[in-house]
Amino acid sequence: MHERLTRGPGGTDSARYCYSVWLRHMVQAHRAGVWNDPTTIAELGPGNSLGMGLAALLTGAERYFAFDVVEHANNDRNLAIFDELVALFSDRAAIPDDSEFPAVKPYLDNYDFPHQLLPEPRLEQALDPARIARIRRALESSEKDPAAPIQYVVPWLGTSAQVSPGRHQAPQGAPALGSVDMIFSQAVMEHVDDLDSAYAAMRQWLAPNGFISHQVDFKSHGTAKLWNGHWAISKLEWRLMRGRRPSLINRQPCSTHLRMLHKHTFKTLMETRIHTPSELSRSALAAPFKALSDEDLCTSGVYLLAVPQPAGQR
């Protein structure tokens, strides 16, 4: 499953997974009334392939920025997935649903191909052979071309790219401030240690009429037997478990993400929580999590869609 900013084998190895996830984010943005055919798109934590960004390009986006902390994707894998994606869009294939990917969210009410978002004239233009060839050449090239439709930025956040409110030091290859129409991620934000800097960076990169779209997973990711058992592990035990692994979950609950959205002047348009009953008693919670709300304790995932808050409403 596609879960970490630094990851081993993951769902992005599958073209059908990438196709399904990208179209789900498109449909949700349309439901929220913010889908405006974004031309510049950024993804946080693409993982083993750039498949979701390639899907974005094949639906009409002109530029795709892939932000990761370690470079995982490679040309051969990307090219194979790209060819499969071209075939899926050419066939106007239905969105792979929860019978094929039961763990993938956000869920949709309808998994038909979204013709209303991708009418024939737009799709024919996006899939023009000359355009496909141009994207393919960008994938095949090993040279850094700032004008190319694909920009792979590694590392995107850390010692080489510190971001703080009011100050932005962009990594090499990053987009200009205020130039990105859509920023999205799939089961990645739970692995970002510095959420404050991450949301600050997104706010500064996002265009005034842009939006962010994130599916966040709050489960224990194998660190505990219970789905929320990671909140019962002490700080010392967690530090020992983590060691030097930069990809372990940050253990932040849903309320932290909502607080970050508010702090960095986003307006939340969609907050779709996945509720799972807690088998963890409050007495078992570790000290840092004793004050978790009942809502946080039972929220195993959330889909968040937000836009920049208009200046007059801050």
Secondary structure, 3 states (H helix, E strand, C coil): CCCCCCCCCCHHHCHHHHHHHHHHHHHHHHHCCCCCCCCEEEEECCCCCCHHHHHHHHCCCCEEEEECCCCCCCHHHHHHHHHHHHHHHHCCCCCCCCCCCCCCCCCCCCCCCCCCCCCHHHHHHHCCHHHHHHHHHHHHCCCCCCCCCEEEECCCCCCCCCEECCEECCCCCCCCCCCEEEEEEECCHHHCCCHHHHHHHHHHHEEEEEEEEEEEECCCCCCCCCCCHHHHCCHHHHHHHHCCCCCCCCCCCHHHHHHHHHHCCEEEEEEEEEECCCCCCHHHCCHHHCCCCHHHHCEEEEEEEEEECCHHHC
